């Protein structure tokens, strides 16, 4: 994943999202969903798997290019 953060920063971001206790239920659900996507993506990347293909075909998650 082409982000200007390292794995430690990604893990910290994931921890913050996972521990979110926002009063708005919709916001909590959004953060939970985002945490799930990041967790799956991080795992696939660490395993050296073709994460974009697996995300698309197995999880129906599209990896967007940040340049578009």
C-alpha positions in Angstrom: 0.0 0.0 0.0 1.5 3.3 -1.0 1.1 5.5 2.1 3.4 8.0 3.6 3.4 6.1 6.9 5.3 3.1 8.2 4.0 -0.1 9.7 4.2 1.2 13.3 2.2 4.3 12.4 -0.4 2.1 10.6 -0.7 -0.1 13.7 -1.2 3.0 15.9 -3.9 4.2 13.5 -5.6 0.8 13.6 -5.5 0.8 17.4 -7.1 4.2 17.6 -9.9 3.2 15.2 -10.4 -0.1 17.1 -10.8 1.7 20.4 -13.2 4.3 19.1 -16.0 5.1 21.4 -17.7 7.9 19.4 -21.1 8.8 20.7 -22.5 8.7 17.1 -23.4 5.1 16.2 -22.9 5.7 12.5 -19.4 7.1 13.1 -18.5 4.1 15.3 -19.7 1.8 12.6 -17.7 3.7 9.9 -14.6 3.4 12.1 -15.1 -0.2 12.8 -15.5 -0.9 9.1 -12.3 1.1 8.3 -10.4 -0.8 11.0 -11.5 -4.1 9.5 -10.3 -3.1 6.0 -7.0 -1.9 7.3 -6.5 -5.1 9.4 -7.2 -7.4 6.5 -5.0 -5.3 4.1 -2.1 -5.2 6.6 -2.3 -9.0 7.1 -2.3 -9.7 3.4 0.6 -7.3 2.8 2.7 -8.8 5.6 2.1 -12.3 4.1 3.4 -11.0 0.8 0.1 -11.9 -1.0 -1.4 -10.0 -3.9 -3.5 -7.9 -1.5 -5.3 -5.8 -4.1 -6.5 -8.9 -6.0 -7.6 -10.7 -2.8 -9.3 -7.6 -1.4 -11.2 -7.2 -4.6 -12.1 -10.9 -5.3 -12.6 -12.2 -1.8 -13.7 -9.2 0.3 -15.2 -7.0 -2.4 -13.0 -4.2 -1.3 -11.6 -2.0 -4.1 -8.1 -0.5 -3.4 -8.2 3.0 -4.9 -5.2 4.7 -6.3 -4.5 7.8 -4.2 -3.4 9.8 -7.3 -6.9 9.8 -8.8 
